[in-house]
């Protein structure tokens, strides 16, 4: 069983899908690991560290030759997979909805593409969940990005010259990224509030010492979709939420938005008028900018200013913490493959529940129901 680790080629991608730690673990399972030269350079992992862990180093053609499993962070361009053998597994974050043409190309290559972001949110798969591990880092980094753009301090400071008020931070969307943003902002001394369409998150917000901001008078709307994700809300709820948020957002110094709906454009949470209501010098960080953005006027890959408010739209935020992001991503992949490793067969054997959920292509066809809909 040969496992190939590819060097990422997407612009701005600094992560790597394996580390010396996970290479050692794969080798202990009996696998042969081949790492593309330079794969870990941007994550502070040189070729020598992989060799010491037991991997061989080579060109892309070398590592792909006879590989049974190919690991990546983002899905490799099909044109760069020349020589991959039919039936090989490609295990990575494949962005199936955003890169459908690429999925079709994987099918044409005859490989089995496994999308890690389709991992079901069930208890036994928690350690395999790349969305959670990477979102956790993104929520942390979002607060640091806001702090670097904000021209004032976060904590309340009492000095001989007078008192400096604490920054007011509002987190919109309380998934993994939002919860980490709340915790980080609290650790920095900010006064934090948060909101979400899922009523079950209220207790989570309070447990972190933040103030929940929720619509109270629209009954029967929970906002909880399958797998713990948010769903689209009714027009009645949207109107009530917009009114509540508008009055609250005008008083905030920093807003961090994290709302995503799988397979659909990110919901618009902040309008231009709401931005205009904030005081000059305020900061908004849009973590959903690559999915269309939660904030009107946010630009992917840029920090723009509107009405005196900075709108931060960094791409691939977790990749900006490349070392830790790589370590967590690599462990997710190892946890996934090792959980199904058959010692007698010397390879992983997927079960139906997880295999059917993440398998995009097989036998030259696209097979995932979410893409055939």
C-alpha positions as YAML, in Angstrom:
chain: A
units: angstrom
residues:
- id: 1
  name: UNK
  ca: [0.00, 0.00, 0.00]
- id: 2
  name: UNK
  ca: [1.62, 3.21, -1.21]
- id: 3
  name: UNK
  ca: [0.46, 6.59, 0.06]
- id: 4
  name: UNK
  ca: [1.46, 9.68, -1.92]
- id: 5
  name: UNK
  ca: [1.56, 13.17, -0.39]
- id: 6
  name: UNK
  ca: [1.27, 15.98, -2.93]
- id: 7
  name: UNK
  ca: [2.67, 19.48, -2.85]
- id: 8
  name: UNK
  ca: [-0.18, 22.00, -2.94]
- id: 9
  name: UNK
  ca: [-0.36, 24.17, -6.05]
- id: 10
  name: UNK
  ca: [-3.38, 26.40, -5.30]
- id: 11
  name: UNK
  ca: [-2.53, 30.08, -4.92]
- id: 12
  name: UNK
  ca: [-1.92, 31.02, -1.29]
- id: 13
  name: UNK
  ca: [-2.16, 27.45, 0.00]
- id: 14
  name: UNK
  ca: [0.55, 26.89, 2.60]
- id: 15
  name: UNK
  ca: [-0.70, 23.71, 4.28]
- id: 16
  name: UNK
  ca: [0.43, 20.14, 3.65]
- id: 17
  name: UNK
  ca: [-1.66, 16.97, 4.02]
- id: 18
  name: UNK
  ca: [0.88, 14.96, 6.03]
- id: 19
  name: UNK
  ca: [3.47, 15.68, 8.67]
- id: 20
  name: UNK
  ca: [6.43, 13.65, 9.97]
- id: 21
  name: UNK
  ca: [4.14, 12.61, 12.84]
- id: 22
  name: UNK
  ca: [1.51, 11.09, 10.54]
- id: 23
  name: UNK
  ca: [4.11, 9.65, 8.17]
- id: 24
  name: UNK
  ca: [5.55, 7.63, 11.06]
- id: 25
  name: UNK
  ca: [2.08, 6.39, 11.94]
- id: 26
  name: UNK
  ca: [1.31, 5.34, 8.37]
- id: 27
  name: UNK
  ca: [4.62, 3.51, 8.15]
- id: 28
  name: UNK
  ca: [3.82, 1.70, 11.40]
- id: 29
  name: UNK
  ca: [0.60, 0.47, 9.75]
- id: 30
  name: UNK
  ca: [2.72, -1.07, 7.01]
- id: 31
  name: UNK
  ca: [2.26, 1.59, 4.35]
- id: 32
  name: UNK
  ca: [4.95, 2.99, 2.07]
- id: 33
  name: UNK
  ca: [4.83, 6.80, 2.05]
- id: 34
  name: UNK
  ca: [6.16, 9.01, -0.76]
- id: 35
  name: UNK
  ca: [6.20, 12.80, -0.38]
- id: 36
  name: UNK
  ca: [6.52, 15.23, -3.27]
- id: 37
  name: UNK
  ca: [9.66, 17.32, -2.88]
- id: 38
  name: UNK
  ca: [8.95, 20.65, -1.23]
- id: 39
  name: UNK
  ca: [5.46, 19.66, -0.08]
- id: 40
  name: UNK
  ca: [6.03, 20.90, 3.46]
- id: 41
  name: UNK
  ca: [8.23, 23.92, 2.79]
- id: 42
  name: UNK
  ca: [5.50, 26.53, 3.38]
- id: 43
  name: UNK
  ca: [4.43, 24.76, 6.58]
- id: 44
  name: UNK
  ca: [7.98, 24.79, 8.02]
- id: 45
  name: UNK
  ca: [8.52, 21.10, 7.26]
- id: 46
  name: UNK
  ca: [11.51, 20.34, 5.05]
- id: 47
  name: UNK
  ca: [12.11, 17.21, 2.98]
- id: 48
  name: UNK
  ca: [14.66, 15.92, 5.48]
- id: 49
  name: UNK
  ca: [12.06, 15.82, 8.26]
- id: 50
  name: UNK
  ca: [9.84, 13.58, 6.13]
- id: 51
  name: UNK
  ca: [12.76, 11.33, 5.21]
- id: 52
  name: UNK
  ca: [13.67, 10.94, 8.87]
- id: 53
  name: UNK
  ca: [10.08, 9.88, 9.54]
- id: 54
  name: UNK
  ca: [10.37, 7.12, 6.94]
- id: 55
  name: UNK
  ca: [9.08, 8.67, 3.71]
- id: 56
  name: UNK
  ca: [10.78, 8.77, 0.34]
- id: 57
  name: UNK
  ca: [11.04, 12.11, -1.49]
- id: 58
  name: UNK
  ca: [10.52, 12.54, -5.21]
- id: 59
  name: UNK
  ca: [8.90, 14.41, -8.06]
- id: 60
  name: UNK
  ca: [5.14, 14.38, -8.56]
- id: 61
  name: UNK
  ca: [5.51, 11.67, -11.20]
- id: 62
  name: UNK
  ca: [7.62, 9.60, -8.81]
- id: 63
  name: UNK
  ca: [5.20, 9.80, -5.90]
- id: 64
  name: UNK
  ca: [2.11, 9.18, -8.05]
- id: 65
  name: UNK
  ca: [3.56, 6.11, -9.71]
- id: 66
  name: UNK
  ca: [1.68, 3.04, -8.37]
- id: 67
  name: UNK
  ca: [0.17, 5.10, -5.52]
- id: 68
  name: UNK
  ca: [-2.92, 3.52, -3.97]
- id: 69
  name: UNK
  ca: [-3.90, 6.59, -1.93]
- id: 70
  name: UNK
  ca: [-3.10, 10.21, -2.80]
- id: 71
  name: UNK
  ca: [-3.40, 12.80, -0.04]
- id: 72
  name: UNK
  ca: [-3.94, 16.51, -0.53]
- id: 73
  name: UNK
  ca: [-5.27, 19.58, 1.25]
- id: 74
  name: UNK
  ca: [-7.11, 20.95, -1.76]
- id: 75
  name: UNK
  ca: [-8.08, 18.85, -4.73]
- id: 76
  name: UNK
  ca: [-5.26, 18.52, -7.24]
- id: 77
  name: UNK
  ca: [-5.76, 19.83, -10.76]
- id: 78
  name: UNK
  ca: [-6.65, 16.71, -12.79]
- id: 79
  name: UNK
  ca: [-4.09, 17.78, -15.40]
- id: 80
  name: UNK
  ca: [-1.33, 17.32, -12.80]
- id: 81
  name: UNK
  ca: [-2.36, 13.74, -11.99]
- id: 82
  name: UNK
  ca: [-0.92, 12.14, -15.11]
- id: 83
  name: UNK
  ca: [0.15, 8.61, -14.31]
- id: 84
  name: UNK
  ca: [-2.24, 8.06, -11.42]
- id: 85
  name: UNK
  ca: [-3.57, 4.53, -11.61]
- id: 86
  name: UNK
  ca: [-7.28, 3.81, -12.04]
- id: 87
  name: UNK
  ca: [-8.96, 2.96, -8.77]
- id: 88
  name: UNK
  ca: [-6.54, 5.00, -6.64]
- id: 89
  name: UNK
  ca: [-8.08, 7.06, -3.87]
- id: 90
  name: UNK
  ca: [-7.73, 10.85, -3.85]
- id: 91
  name: UNK
  ca: [-8.35, 11.99, -0.28]
- id: 92
  name: UNK
  ca: [-8.54, 15.76, 0.25]
- id: 93
  name: UNK
  ca: [-10.81, 18.77, 0.62]
- id: 94
  name: UNK
  ca: [-12.31, 18.68, -2.88]
- id: 95
  name: UNK
  ca: [-14.88, 21.53, -2.80]
- id: 96
  name: UNK
  ca: [-17.42, 19.37, -4.68]
- id: 97
  name: UNK
  ca: [-20.03, 22.09, -5.19]
- id: 98
  name: UNK
  ca: [-17.58, 24.79, -6.22]
- id: 99
  name: UNK
  ca: [-15.41, 22.54, -8.42]
- id: 100
  name: UNK
  ca: [-17.95, 20.27, -10.09]
- id: 101
  name: UNK
  ca: [-16.06, 20.20, -13.41]
- id: 102
  name: UNK
  ca: [-13.01, 18.99, -11.53]
- id: 103
  name: UNK
  ca: [-15.06, 16.20, -9.95]
- id: 104
  name: UNK
  ca: [-16.16, 15.10, -13.42]
- id: 105
  name: UNK
  ca: [-12.49, 15.05, -14.47]
- id: 106
  name: UNK
  ca: [-11.62, 12.81, -11.52]
- id: 107
  name: UNK
  ca: [-14.33, 10.41, -12.67]
- id: 108
  name: UNK
  ca: [-12.84, 10.43, -16.17]
- id: 109
  name: UNK
  ca: [-9.46, 9.48, -14.69]
- id: 110
  name: UNK
  ca: [-11.08, 6.44, -13.12]
- id: 111
  name: UNK
  ca: [-10.03, 7.35, -9.58]
- id: 112
  name: UNK
  ca: [-12.06, 7.27, -6.40]
- id: 113
  name: UNK
  ca: [-12.31, 10.84, -5.12]
- id: 114
  name: UNK
  ca: [-13.12, 11.12, -1.40]
- id: 115
  name: UNK
  ca: [-14.21, 14.57, -0.22]
- id: 116
  name: UNK
  ca: [-13.24, 15.04, 3.40]
- id: 117
  name: UNK
  ca: [-15.56, 18.01, 3.82]
- id: 118
  name: UNK
  ca: [-18.50, 15.64, 3.22]
- id: 119
  name: UNK
  ca: [-17.54, 13.68, 6.36]
- id: 120
  name: UNK
  ca: [-20.78, 13.10, 8.29]
- id: 121
  name: UNK
  ca: [-21.02, 14.91, 11.60]
- id: 122
  name: UNK
  ca: [-21.38, 11.85, 13.76]
- id: 123
  name: UNK
  ca: [-19.56, 11.05, 16.99]
- id: 124
  name: UNK
  ca: [-17.15, 8.49, 15.59]
- id: 125
  name: UNK
  ca: [-16.11, 10.81, 12.75]
- id: 126
  name: UNK
  ca: [-15.31, 13.86, 14.89]
- id: 127
  name: UNK
  ca: [-11.57, 13.23, 14.77]
- id: 128
  name: UNK
  ca: [-11.76, 13.07, 10.96]
- id: 129
  name: UNK
  ca: [-13.62, 16.36, 10.48]
- id: 130
  name: UNK
  ca: [-11.42, 18.78, 8.50]
- id: 131
  name: UNK
  ca: [-14.08, 21.50, 8.55]
- id: 132
  name: UNK
  ca: [-14.08, 21.62, 12.34]
- id: 133
  name: UNK
  ca: [-10.30, 21.51, 12.78]
- id: 134
  name: UNK
  ca: [-9.67, 24.22, 10.21]
- id: 135
  name: UNK
  ca: [-12.61, 26.40, 11.25]
- id: 136
  name: UNK
  ca: [-11.35, 26.36, 14.82]
- id: 137
  name: UNK
  ca: [-8.10, 27.97, 13.68]
- id: 138
  name: UNK
  ca: [-9.93, 30.38, 11.36]
- id: 139
  name: UNK
  ca: [-12.08, 31.65, 14.24]
- id: 140
  name: UNK
  ca: [-8.97, 32.30, 16.31]
- id: 141
  name: UNK
  ca: [-7.12, 34.01, 13.46]
- id: 142
  name: UNK
  ca: [-10.15, 36.17, 12.62]
- id: 143
  name: UNK
  ca: [-9.93, 37.85, 16.02]
- id: 144
  name: UNK
  ca: [-6.20, 38.46, 15.63]
- id: 145
  name: UNK
  ca: [-6.80, 39.91, 12.15]
- id: 146
  name: UNK
  ca: [-9.47, 42.20, 13.60]
- id: 147
  name: UNK
  ca: [-7.13, 43.29, 16.39]
- id: 148
  name: UNK
  ca: [-4.38, 44.12, 13.90]
- id: 149
  name: UNK
  ca: [-6.73, 46.33, 11.86]
- id: 150
  name: UNK
  ca: [-8.47, 47.93, 14.84]
- id: 151
  name: UNK
  ca: [-6.77, 51.12, 16.00]
- id: 152
  name: UNK
  ca: [-7.62, 50.66, 19.66]
- id: 153
  name: UNK
  ca: [-7.04, 48.16, 22.46]
- id: 154
  name: UNK
  ca: [-9.29, 45.20, 23.27]
- id: 155
  name: UNK
  ca: [-9.35, 45.10, 27.10]
- id: 156
  name: UNK
  ca: [-10.55, 47.75, 29.47]
- id: 157
  name: UNK
  ca: [-7.52, 49.55, 30.92]
- id: 158
  name: UNK
  ca: [-7.55, 51.65, 34.06]
- id: 159
  name: UNK
  ca: [-4.58, 54.01, 34.07]
- id: 160
  name: UNK
  ca: [-3.51, 57.15, 35.95]
- id: 161
  name: UNK
  ca: [-4.47, 59.08, 32.82]
- id: 162
  name: UNK
  ca: [-7.98, 57.65, 32.75]
- id: 163
  name: UNK
  ca: [-9.92, 54.54, 31.77]
- id: 164
  name: UNK
  ca: [-9.92, 52.98, 28.29]
- id: 165
  name: UNK
  ca: [-13.15, 51.15, 27.51]
- id: 166
  name: UNK
  ca: [-13.13, 47.53, 26.35]
- id: 167
  name: UNK
  ca: [-13.76, 46.85, 22.67]
- id: 168
  name: UNK
  ca: [-17.20, 45.53, 21.79]
- id: 169
  name: UNK
  ca: [-17.01, 42.40, 19.62]
- id: 170
  name: UNK
  ca: [-20.07, 40.86, 17.95]
- id: 171
  name: UNK
  ca: [-19.82, 37.33, 16.47]
- id: 172
  name: UNK
  ca: [-22.44, 36.33, 13.91]
- id: 173
  name: UNK
  ca: [-22.69, 32.59, 13.42]
- id: 174
  name: UNK
  ca: [-21.81, 30.33, 16.33]
- id: 175
  name: UNK
  ca: [-20.40, 27.20, 14.75]
- id: 176
  name: UNK
  ca: [-16.88, 26.00, 15.43]
- id: 177
  name: UNK
  ca: [-15.28, 29.18, 14.05]
- id: 178
  name: UNK
  ca: [-17.69, 31.43, 15.90]
- id: 179
  name: UNK
  ca: [-17.20, 29.72, 19.23]
- id: 180
  name: UNK
  ca: [-13.43, 30.00, 18.92]
- id: 181
  name: UNK
  ca: [-13.77, 33.67, 17.93]
- id: 182
  name: UNK
  ca: [-15.85, 34.29, 21.06]
- id: 183
  name: UNK
  ca: [-13.33, 32.52, 23.28]
- id: 184
  name: UNK
  ca: [-10.37, 34.34, 21.74]
- id: 185
  name: UNK
  ca: [-12.00, 37.77, 21.94]
- id: 186
  name: UNK
  ca: [-12.88, 37.11, 25.57]
- id: 187
  name: UNK
  ca: [-9.28, 36.10, 26.33]
- id: 188
  name: UNK
  ca: [-8.14, 39.41, 24.84]
- id: 189
  name: UNK
  ca: [-10.48, 41.25, 27.20]
- id: 190
  name: UNK
  ca: [-13.23, 42.35, 24.81]
- id: 191
  name: UNK
  ca: [-16.89, 42.71, 25.68]
- id: 192
  name: UNK
  ca: [-18.39, 39.97, 23.49]
- id: 193
  name: UNK
  ca: [-21.87, 39.25, 22.17]
- id: 194
  name: UNK
  ca: [-23.00, 36.71, 19.59]
- id: 195
  name: UNK
  ca: [-25.96, 35.52, 17.57]
- id: 196
  name: UNK
  ca: [-27.00, 32.52, 15.49]
- id: 197
  name: UNK
  ca: [-30.18, 31.26, 13.84]
- id: 198
  name: UNK
  ca: [-29.93, 28.03, 15.84]
- id: 199
  name: UNK
  ca: [-31.51, 28.49, 19.25]
- id: 200
  name: UNK
  ca: [-29.45, 25.66, 20.72]
- id: 201
  name: UNK
  ca: [-26.33, 27.83, 20.56]
- id: 202
  name: UNK
  ca: [-27.58, 30.28, 23.19]
- id: 203
  name: UNK
  ca: [-26.25, 28.17, 26.06]
- id: 204
  name: UNK
  ca: [-22.92, 27.72, 24.27]
- id: 205
  name: UNK
  ca: [-22.56, 31.49, 23.95]
- id: 206
  name: UNK
  ca: [-23.34, 32.01, 27.61]
- id: 207
  name: UNK
  ca: [-20.93, 29.26, 28.67]
- id: 208
  name: UNK
  ca: [-18.10, 31.28, 27.11]
- id: 209
  name: UNK
  ca: [-19.07, 34.42, 29.00]
- id: 210
  name: UNK
  ca: [-20.60, 36.23, 26.04]
- id: 211
  name: UNK
  ca: [-24.03, 37.81, 25.68]
- id: 212
  name: UNK
  ca: [-26.49, 36.04, 23.34]
- id: 213
  name: UNK
  ca: [-28.41, 38.26, 20.92]
- id: 214
  name: UNK
  ca: [-31.46, 36.34, 19.70]
- id: 215
  name: UNK
  ca: [-34.83, 36.93, 18.09]
- id: 216
  name: UNK
  ca: [-37.32, 35.97, 20.79]
- id: 217
  name: UNK
  ca: [-40.74, 36.61, 19.28]
- id: 218
  name: UNK
  ca: [-40.72, 34.41, 16.18]
- id: 219
  name: UNK
  ca: [-41.80, 30.96, 17.29]
- id: 220
  name: UNK
  ca: [-41.11, 27.58, 15.69]
- id: 221
  name: UNK
  ca: [-37.88, 28.47, 13.93]
- id: 222
  name: UNK
  ca: [-34.83, 26.60, 15.12]
- id: 223
  name: UNK
  ca: [-32.50, 26.97, 12.13]
- id: 224
  name: UNK
  ca: [-30.97, 23.55, 12.68]
- id: 225
  name: UNK
  ca: [-30.27, 21.61, 9.48]
- id: 226
  name: UNK
  ca: [-28.84, 18.16, 8.98]
- id: 227
  name: UNK
  ca: [-25.47, 17.51, 10.59]
- id: 228
  name: UNK
  ca: [-25.69, 20.56, 12.84]
- id: 229
  name: UNK
  ca: [-25.43, 23.09, 10.03]
- id: 230
  name: UNK
  ca: [-27.65, 26.15, 9.75]
- id: 231
  name: UNK
  ca: [-30.41, 26.27, 7.15]
- id: 232
  name: UNK
  ca: [-32.12, 29.09, 5.29]
- id: 233
  name: UNK
  ca: [-34.64, 30.91, 7.50]
- id: 234
  name: UNK
  ca: [-38.16, 32.14, 6.79]
- id: 235
  name: UNK
  ca: [-38.75, 35.68, 5.57]
- id: 236
  name: UNK
  ca: [-40.43, 36.48, 8.90]
- id: 237
  name: UNK
  ca: [-37.38, 35.41, 10.86]
- id: 238
  name: UNK
  ca: [-35.00, 37.22, 8.51]
- id: 239
  name: UNK
  ca: [-36.92, 40.48, 8.97]
- id: 240
  name: UNK
  ca: [-36.97, 40.15, 12.77]
- id: 241
  name: UNK
  ca: [-33.30, 39.25, 12.87]
- id: 242
  name: UNK
  ca: [-32.34, 42.16, 10.60]
- id: 243
  name: UNK
  ca: [-34.12, 44.62, 12.88]
- id: 244
  name: UNK
  ca: [-32.47, 43.22, 16.01]
- id: 245
  name: UNK
  ca: [-29.02, 43.06, 14.46]
- id: 246
  name: UNK
  ca: [-29.23, 46.55, 12.98]
- id: 247
  name: UNK
  ca: [-29.77, 48.14, 16.36]
- id: 248
  name: UNK
  ca: [-27.02, 46.06, 17.94]
- id: 249
  name: UNK
  ca: [-24.40, 46.32, 15.23]
- id: 250
  name: UNK
  ca: [-24.37, 50.11, 15.31]
- id: 251
  name: UNK
  ca: [-22.90, 49.93, 18.82]
- id: 252
  name: UNK
  ca: [-20.12, 47.44, 17.98]
- id: 253
  name: UNK
  ca: [-16.43, 48.06, 17.36]
- id: 254
  name: UNK
  ca: [-15.70, 44.70, 15.72]
- id: 255
  name: UNK
  ca: [-17.98, 42.24, 13.96]
- id: 256
  name: UNK
  ca: [-16.93, 38.76, 12.87]
- id: 257
  name: UNK
  ca: [-19.21, 36.83, 10.51]
- id: 258
  name: UNK
  ca: [-18.90, 33.07, 10.03]
- id: 259
  name: UNK
  ca: [-22.22, 31.92, 8.52]
- id: 260
  name: UNK
  ca: [-22.06, 29.25, 5.80]
- id: 261
  name: UNK
  ca: [-24.68, 26.94, 4.27]
- id: 262
  name: UNK
  ca: [-23.13, 23.90, 2.53]
- id: 263
  name: UNK
  ca: [-23.73, 23.92, -1.21]
- id: 264
  name: UNK
  ca: [-25.26, 27.39, -1.28]
- id: 265
  name: UNK
  ca: [-23.96, 30.96, -1.32]
- id: 266
  name: UNK
  ca: [-23.19, 32.40, 2.11]
- id: 267
  name: UNK
  ca: [-26.20, 34.25, 3.57]
- id: 268
  name: UNK
  ca: [-26.02, 38.05, 3.56]
- id: 269
  name: UNK
  ca: [-25.92, 39.20, 7.18]
- id: 270
  name: UNK
  ca: [-24.67, 42.78, 7.01]
- id: 271
  name: UNK
  ca: [-25.89, 45.39, 4.54]
- id: 272
  name: UNK
  ca: [-24.20, 48.56, 3.37]
- id: 273
  name: UNK
  ca: [-26.63, 50.58, 5.49]
- id: 274
  name: UNK
  ca: [-25.64, 48.61, 8.59]
- id: 275
  name: UNK
  ca: [-21.96, 49.20, 7.84]
- id: 276
  name: UNK
  ca: [-22.69, 52.92, 7.57]
- id: 277
  name: UNK
  ca: [-24.26, 52.86, 11.05]
- id: 278
  name: UNK
  ca: [-20.97, 51.74, 12.67]
- id: 279
  name: UNK
  ca: [-18.53, 54.30, 13.92]
- id: 280
  name: UNK
  ca: [-15.43, 55.08, 11.83]
- id: 281
  name: UNK
  ca: [-12.49, 52.87, 12.74]
- id: 282
  name: UNK
  ca: [-14.64, 49.80, 13.31]
- id: 283
  name: UNK
  ca: [-13.67, 46.48, 11.74]
- id: 284
  name: UNK
  ca: [-15.65, 43.64, 10.15]
- id: 285
  name: UNK
  ca: [-14.03, 40.27, 9.41]
- id: 286
  name: UNK
  ca: [-15.96, 38.15, 6.88]
- id: 287
  name: UNK
  ca: [-14.90, 34.51, 7.17]
- id: 288
  name: UNK
  ca: [-17.44, 33.52, 4.50]
- id: 289
  name: UNK
  ca: [-16.04, 35.84, 1.85]
- id: 290
  name: UNK
  ca: [-14.93, 33.01, -0.43]
- id: 291
  name: UNK
  ca: [-18.48, 31.64, -0.52]
- id: 292
  name: UNK
  ca: [-19.97, 34.96, -1.62]
- id: 293
  name: UNK
  ca: [-19.63, 36.74, 1.71]
- id: 294
  name: UNK
  ca: [-21.85, 37.58, 4.66]
- id: 295
  name: UNK
  ca: [-21.02, 41.28, 4.29]
- id: 296
  name: UNK
  ca: [-22.10, 43.55, 1.45]
- id: 297
  name: UNK
  ca: [-19.00, 44.97, -0.21]
- id: 298
  name: UNK
  ca: [-16.56, 42.39, 1.16]
- id: 299
  name: UNK
  ca: [-13.88, 41.45, -1.37]
- id: 300
  name: UNK
  ca: [-12.15, 38.06, -1.28]
- id: 301
  name: UNK
  ca: [-8.45, 38.47, -0.65]
- id: 302
  name: UNK
  ca: [-8.62, 42.14, 0.26]
- id: 303
  name: UNK
  ca: [-9.11, 44.57, 3.13]
- id: 304
  name: UNK
  ca: [-11.44, 47.31, 1.91]
- id: 305
  name: UNK
  ca: [-12.86, 50.37, 3.61]
- id: 306
  name: UNK
  ca: [-16.48, 51.53, 3.41]
- id: 307
  name: UNK
  ca: [-17.99, 54.38, 5.41]
- id: 308
  name: UNK
  ca: [-14.80, 54.46, 7.48]
- id: 309
  name: UNK
  ca: [-15.18, 50.77, 8.41]
- id: 310
  name: UNK
  ca: [-12.54, 48.22, 7.43]
- id: 311
  name: UNK
  ca: [-13.90, 45.00, 5.94]
- id: 312
  name: UNK
  ca: [-11.39, 42.15, 6.12]
- id: 313
  name: UNK
  ca: [-11.81, 39.41, 3.52]
- id: 314
  name: UNK
  ca: [-8.74, 37.22, 3.74]
- id: 315
  name: UNK
  ca: [-8.85, 33.98, 1.76]
- id: 316
  name: UNK
  ca: [-8.10, 30.57, 3.23]
- id: 317
  name: UNK
  ca: [-7.67, 31.91, 6.75]
- id: 318
  name: UNK
  ca: [-6.60, 28.65, 8.39]
- id: 319
  name: UNK
  ca: [-3.74, 28.35, 5.87]
- id: 320
  name: UNK
  ca: [-2.30, 31.54, 7.35]
- id: 321
  name: UNK
  ca: [-1.51, 29.41, 10.41]
- id: 322
  name: UNK
  ca: [0.15, 26.83, 8.19]
- id: 323
  name: UNK
  ca: [2.08, 24.81, 10.75]
- id: 324
  name: UNK
  ca: [-0.78, 24.14, 13.16]
- id: 325
  name: UNK
  ca: [-3.34, 23.89, 10.36]
- id: 326
  name: UNK
  ca: [-1.22, 21.25, 8.63]
- id: 327
  name: UNK
  ca: [-0.78, 19.30, 11.85]
- id: 328
  name: UNK
  ca: [-4.53, 19.16, 12.49]
- id: 329
  name: UNK
  ca: [-5.44, 18.45, 8.85]
- id: 330
  name: UNK
  ca: [-2.87, 15.66, 8.64]
- id: 331
  name: UNK
  ca: [-4.23, 14.09, 11.82]
- id: 332
  name: UNK
  ca: [-7.75, 14.23, 10.40]
- id: 333
  name: UNK
  ca: [-6.58, 12.26, 7.35]
- id: 334
  name: UNK
  ca: [-4.64, 9.76, 9.44]
- id: 335
  name: UNK
  ca: [-7.55, 9.28, 11.84]
- id: 336
  name: UNK
  ca: [-9.82, 8.62, 8.87]
- id: 337
  name: UNK
  ca: [-7.61, 6.09, 7.10]
- id: 338
  name: UNK
  ca: [-6.41, 4.31, 10.24]
- id: 339
  name: UNK
  ca: [-9.96, 3.89, 11.55]
- id: 340
  name: UNK
  ca: [-10.73, 1.64, 8.57]
- id: 341
  name: UNK
  ca: [-7.32, -0.02, 8.23]
- id: 342
  name: UNK
  ca: [-7.60, -3.77, 7.70]
- id: 343
  name: UNK
  ca: [-4.37, -5.36, 8.95]
- id: 344
  name: UNK
  ca: [-4.84, -8.53, 6.93]
- id: 345
  name: UNK
  ca: [-5.56, -6.68, 3.69]
- id: 346
  name: UNK
  ca: [-2.94, -4.03, 4.44]
- id: 347
  name: UNK
  ca: [-5.24, -1.22, 3.41]
- id: 348
  name: UNK
  ca: [-8.31, 0.73, 4.59]
- id: 349
  name: UNK
  ca: [-11.76, -0.75, 3.92]
- id: 350
  name: UNK
  ca: [-14.52, 1.87, 4.16]
- id: 351
  name: UNK
  ca: [-17.92, 1.12, 5.62]
- id: 352
  name: UNK
  ca: [-21.12, 2.26, 3.93]
- id: 353
  name: UNK
  ca: [-22.07, 5.07, 6.29]
- id: 354
  name: UNK
  ca: [-18.90, 7.08, 5.86]
- id: 355
  name: UNK
  ca: [-17.79, 5.71, 2.50]
- id: 356
  name: UNK
  ca: [-21.06, 6.56, 0.77]
- id: 357
  name: UNK
  ca: [-21.12, 10.01, 2.37]
- id: 358
  name: UNK
  ca: [-17.69, 11.13, 1.17]
- id: 359
  name: UNK
  ca: [-17.21, 9.17, -2.08]
- id: 360
  name: UNK
  ca: [-17.68, 11.44, -5.10]
- id: 361
  name: UNK
  ca: [-16.51, 9.21, -7.94]
- id: 362
  name: UNK
  ca: [-16.14, 5.49, -8.54]
- id: 363
  name: UNK
  ca: [-15.82, 3.30, -11.61]
- id: 364
  name: UNK
  ca: [-15.57, 6.25, -13.97]
- id: 365
  name: UNK
  ca: [-18.78, 7.90, -12.73]
- id: 366
  name: UNK
  ca: [-19.90, 10.57, -10.28]
- id: 367
  name: UNK
  ca: [-21.78, 8.61, -7.63]
- id: 368
  name: UNK
  ca: [-22.45, 10.95, -4.71]
- id: 369
  name: UNK
  ca: [-26.20, 11.65, -4.27]
- id: 370
  name: UNK
  ca: [-25.52, 15.24, -3.22]
- id: 371
  name: UNK
  ca: [-24.03, 15.91, -6.66]
- id: 372
  name: UNK
  ca: [-26.64, 13.98, -8.60]
- id: 373
  name: UNK
  ca: [-29.62, 15.63, -6.87]
...
